[in-house]
Amino acid sequence: MNAGGLLLELWRDLQQPAVLWQIGVLAACFLLAWSVDRWLGQRLVAGATAETDAVPEGSARAFGRRGLKRLALPLVMLLLVLAARPLLAQWHSVNLLSLAIPLLISLMVIRAVMFIVRHSFTGSAPWLAGFERTLAFMVWSVVALHILGLLPEAIELMESVRFSLGKAKLDLWLILQGLGAVLVTLLVALWISGVIEARLLAARGLDGNLQLVFGRLARALLILLAVLIGLPLVGIDLTMLSVFGGALGVGLGFGLQKIAANYVSGFIILLDRSIRIGSLVAIGAGAAGTARGIVTRITTRFTLLRSNTGVEMIVPNEMLVSSIISNETLTDPQVRLATQVQVAYGTDLERALAVLVEMARSQPRVLAEPPPKGFVTAFADSGINLELGFWIGDPEEGSMQIKSDIYLAIWKAFKEEGIEIPFPQREVRWLNS
């Protein structure tokens, strides 16, 4: 029976009381599928909780668990409908069940595609919602044309829209088939790349930067392979893409050279491992640099820095390769800090320096090795300049708080010791008064 005849038969069934059998079977299939979905969801949650330490969140098993939970309801209901249709067909017509089958398949396709896409592109990408709506519209449109019996006529109409591209003869239906084949192969490639990335992230002996590099290279190669496989499957000659390849090369040479440089620099950063996630870096000359923060994310185009004020800075990767970078945690997280204080000329300098060292040692963040030291740096106009140098092992926590604590301790200790902190004074004498 064709799709158009299915609608007519379904309309006749709806006018008969026996259609209640089909509605009851569909309701029973839905209730059973819903019960299985609830039971399976509870089992998967319990299994995930029990295997939190054994199975990483990004592993292939966790990916399969979430995918099964996403597809359980339509899949189980489809299997139940397929099993119930031949049994009910012995006594009643089953046109309503036959109509439910393509609808359930369409729902499964939409859910499966969106699950793979959302898993492959982590984060709240703004285009995902639009892609989901477009995919749902296309899938339901094809199902509607199939149910109405208009799908063959629509295909013939698209085949009549023909045009030439060089020596190749193309039509609209062939292009849509090519896009569909590329989409399917891309989804398979994204799924495989997701599994590979999960395996890499689970490898404890592999450096984090190398995990990112290998994962992204695997995804890029699989996507390229998917395009090279998908287009010839529907008869599209790949030699036609040489024209677009030449245009792309010209575009990269002129307008996209900065973007290309950022992508190449991103792979360089990930491969040479000079900057890693968690590194405290400062960009530009000087100790503080023009931008300073902790690396929270490295992509192929930019690196994300988070400053101690909470501001996130998006730094193009080319700047990290071509500029002077101060990495405070590259080989050793220990960083030297210094505080300056001035004392009066009548002060016992040995005692003042000893007080400075004692105040530094009293702070828990200050390292015992190398030990803190005090220095006399200059004889100034109003007093003698002293410097306290000390080391910390957690520069990512910031330096303002530790300096403030040490200054406050020095202030209290100097008041107890009677050590004067001078301030600028001027003596004015009147002559020939």
N, C-alpha and C positions, 0 to 999 in steps of 0.2 A: 504494500500500500504506500502510495506516495504521500508527501507531507501535506499537500492540499486536501487529499482525501481523508487524511487523519483528522483534520479540523472538522470536516463534514460529519464523519462518524462520531467524533466527540460531541458535536452539537446534538446529534440524535440521542447519544447516551445520556446527556444532561436532561433530556426530556422524559427519561424513563426512571422509575424508582430504583431499578437495579444498579444505577450509578452509585448508590449509597455504599454498595460493596467495595467499589474502587476507592471511594473516599475513605471508607473505614480501613482498607488495607494501607493506603497512604498514611493515614493518621497513626496506625499501628507501627508502620515502618519508621515514621518520624520519632515516635516515643521510644522505640527500641534503640534507634540510632542516638537519640539524646541521652538515654540511660548509659549506653556504651561510652559515649563521649565523656559524660561526667565521671564514670568509673575509671576510664583510661586517664583522664586528667588528674584524678586523685592519685592514681598509681604512679604517674610520671612525676608529680610533685613530690611524693614520698620518696621515689627513687632518686630524684635530684637532690633532695635534702640529705639522704643517706650517703650519697656519693659526692658531696661537695668537695671534699679533699681529694678524692681519687679521680674525679672527672672534672677538668677545668671547664669554665663557662664557655669558652670558645672552641671546645673540642668538637670532633665530628659526631660523637655520641650525643652531646648536648644539642648540636644542630639538628640531628635526626629526631631527637625527642620533641623539640619545638615544632618541627615540620609535621610530625605525626599528630600532634595536638591540634595543629591548625587545620589539617585535612580530615580529621577523624569523622566529624559529623556528616559531611556530604558523601564521603567514601563509604561509610557503613550504610547509610541510607540507600546509596546507589546499589550496593551489593544486595541489600534486602529487597529492593524493588525488582532487580533482575531475577532474584530467586522466586519472588511471589508472582510475577507476571505469568509464567507458563502454568503455574498451579491454578490461578484464578481463571485462566483462559479456557479451562476445561468446562466451566459452567457459565461464565459471563464474558462480555467483551472487556478488553483491557486498554482501550484507547487513552484513558487518563494516565495510566501507568506508562504507556509508551511516550506520552508527552512529557512526563516527569523525567525520563531518562536523559534527553539532551539538556534539559535545564540543570540537572544535577551535575552533569559533565562540565557544563559551562561554569558553574559555580566552583567546581574543583580546579578548573584551569585558571580562573582568576585568582583564587586563593594561593595556588601553587606558585604562579608567576610573581605575585606581589610578595610572597614570603621570601623567595629567592632574591628578588630585587632589594627588599628592605634588609635582608641579611648581608648582601654584598656591599650596600652603600650605607654604612653605619652613620648615625647622627640624624638630625632632623633636617634632611634635605628638602628645600621648599618645593621641588618639582615632583616629589613622590606622589603627593595628593593629586596633582593634575594628571600624572601618568596613570594612576589607578582609575581615575574617572574615564580617561580616554580608552584604556584597555577594556574596562567594563562595557563602555558604549559599543566598541567594535565587536566584542564577543557576543553581546546580547543582540546586536544587529544581525550578525551572521545566523544566530539561532532563530531569530524572528523570520528572516528570509527563508530559512530551511523549513520552519513550521508552516509558513504561508505557501510554500511551494514555489517561491519566486527566486530561489537561489540559482538554478540553471539559467534563467533569463538574465539575471544580474551578471553572471559570469560571461555570457555571450555578449552583453553590452560592453563590458570592460575589455573583452578581446577585440571588439571593433574599434576601440580607440588605439590606433597604431601610430608610431613615429619611428624615425631613424636616428641613430646615434653613431656617426661614422659609417662603418660597414654593417653594423649590427641592426637588426630589425626588432623592435620592442613593442609591446603593448601594455596597457594598464594592468591587466590580469597577471602578466608575467612579472611586472615590477612588484605587485602586491605579494605574489608568491615568493619572490626573492627577499622582500622585507620579512615575510613570515619565516622563511627558512633561516635567515640571519638572526631573527629574534630567538628562534628555538635553539640554534647553536650557541648564541650568546648566553642564553639562560643556562645551558649545560656547562659552558665555559665558566660562568660566574659561580655556579654551584661547585664545580671542581676546584676553582681557585679559592673559594671559601673553605673547602675541606683542607686544601694545602696550607692556607694561612693558619687554620686551626691547629694543624699538625706542627707548623713552625713555632707557633706561640706556645705549644705544649712542650717543645724541646728545651729543656732547662740548660743544657750545655751550650746553647747558641746565643751569641750576643744579640741584644735587643735591636740594634741598628741593622744587623744582618738579617734578622727575622723580617723586618719591614722591607728591606731591599729585595730579598728573595720572594716574598709574598707579592710585591708589586710587579716585579719582573714576570712572575708566573702568571699573574692576571693579565698583563699586557700581551704576553705571548699567546695565551689562550684566547683572548679576544681577537687578536689578529688571525689566529688559526681558525676561529669560528667564522669570521668573514670569508676567509679563503675557501672554506668548506661549504658554507651555506649558499653562496652565489652560484657556483657551478652545479649544485644539486638541481636547480630549476632551469639550467641552460643559459645562464648569463655569462658571457665571455669576460674573463678577468682582464684581457688586454685593453678593454675599454677604460679601465681605471688608470691607465698610464697617463691619459690627458689630465685627469684630476690629480694624479701624483705630481706631474710637472707643475700644475698650478699651485699645489700645496707647497712645493719646494720654493717657488717664487715668493709665496706669501710668508713663509718662514724666513726667507732671506731679507725681507723688507719689514713688513708690519708685525710679524710674530717673533722677531729675534729676541726680544726681552723675555717673552713667555718661554721660548725654547731654552734660553740661558738659565732661567729659574729652574726649569725641570732638570736640566743637566746638572746644575749646581746642587739640586736636592739629592740626586743619586750620589754625587761626589761626597756630600756631607754624610750620607748614610754609610757609604763604603769606607771612608777613611776614619770614621768614628771619632773625629775631633770634637763633635758636639753630640751629646746624647740627651735623651729625655731625663730631666732632673738636674741637668747641668746649670750652674749659675754663671751666666755670661754677661759681658758688657760689650756693646758694639761701639766702635770709634776709639780715638786716641784718648789716653788718660786712664786713670784708675777707675773713674766712675763711668766714663763713656757717654755716648749720646743716648743710649737705651740700655737698661740693665734689668735683668729678670731671670726667672727660672724657666727653662725649656719644658713646656708641657705637651707639645705636639710637634712632630716633624712630618710634613707632607712633601710631595714632589714639587710643589710650587712655592710654599712659604713655611716658615717656622713660627710657632706661637710662643711668645714670652709672656710670663705673668710677673709683674713687678710686685714689690712689697706693699704697694698701695692698693693692690687688687686690679689694676689696669692691665688688660691684655693687649699686647702689641703684636701685630702681624708684620713680620719681617720677611721681605723677599729673599729667597735662598741665594740669589746672586750677590746680595750685600754681605752675606755671611762668608762667601768665598773670596770676595775682592777687598773686604775691609779688614782693619785690625780688630781682632776679637780677643777679649780678655776672658778666658775660661778659668774661673776660680776653683773649679772642681774637676779638672781634667785628669790629673794624675794623683793629686793630693788635696783633700778638702780643707786642709788647714790654711787659715788666712791670718795675716798679721794686721792688727788694728793699733791705732795710736791715739792717745789723748794728750792735750797740752794744757799746762797750768803755769801760772806765774806766782812767784813768792817774793817777799820783800828782801832787800839786800842784807838785812841783819839776821836772816834765817840760817839755822844749822842745815846745810844742804844735805849732808849725809843722812840726817834724821828724816828730812823731807822726802828724799828718794826712797828710804826704807818704808815710809808710810805709803807712798804710791804703790810699791811692790806688794805690800800687805793687803791693800784694798783690792788689787787685781786678783790676788790669790783667794780672796774671800768669795769671789763670784764663781758659781758652779759651771758656767759656760767657758771660763778661761782655762786653758790647758796648762797642766803642770810642766809638760815638756813640749816645745821649748819653754823655759821659764820666763815670766814677765820681767822686764828690766826697766830701770829709770835712767834718764840721761839729762845732763845739763846741755841745753842747745844754744843759748845766747844770753849775753848781758844786755838787757833792753833798757829803755829810758826809765821806766817806772819800777822794774824789778828784774829778777832772774827767771828766764824761761826754762821750764822743765818739761820733759816728754816721758810718758809712760807707754811702752810698747808691750803688747801681749798678743797671744795667739788663741784663736777659736777654731773649733772643728765642725761647726754647723753654720757656714755663711748663708745658707738658704733661709735661716731664721731672721736674718737682718742684723744690722750693726747698731741701729739707733738705740734700741733698748739696753743693750749691754753697755754702751758708752754712757747712757743716762744713769744707769745704776752705779757705775764706777765713779762718775762725777759727783753723784750724791754722797757716796761713801767717802770720797776725798774731802768734800766740804765738811762733813761731820767730824772726820778724823782731824782735820786741820784746826777746827774750832776747839777740840779737846786738847790738842797739842800746843795751842797758842801760836800756830803758824799763820802769819798774815798773808792774805792774798791782796796785793796792792791794786790801786786803781790810779789812773793818770791824775797827777796833781801839778799845779803851777803856782810858783811863788812870785808875787809881784812886789817890787820895791820901788818906792818913790824917791828919786834922787833930786837934790837941789830944791827941796821943798821949802 
